[in-house]
């Protein structure tokens, strides 16, 4: 299962690493790749993870989630 998250506010590779590390700590997240120019995080999941939980983690880091697909 995959999810894509559109994220506003990331400006550098440090931002990318910050988001990737935070999301990888969640149970059910197998892998995370963040495309800085595209402003998209792609998650590969082994189980369902609530959109609200993903949004809360990213927004706690100081970024804005615009869409979760």
C-alpha positions, 0 to 999 in steps of 0.5 A: 500500500502506498500514500502520497503526501503533498507538503509545503514549507520544505526548502532544503535537504535538511527538511527532507531528512527531517520529514523522512526520519519522523515518518519512518518511526511510525509503525506500519511505515516501511519506507519514505522518499521525499521529492523536494522539488515536487514537494511530495513524500511517498510512503510504502506501508505494511498496514494502514496509517491514519491520515490524521496521524501523518498530518500531525507528525508533519505539521509538528515539524513545522510544515504544511500538509496540503493533500494526502492521497 
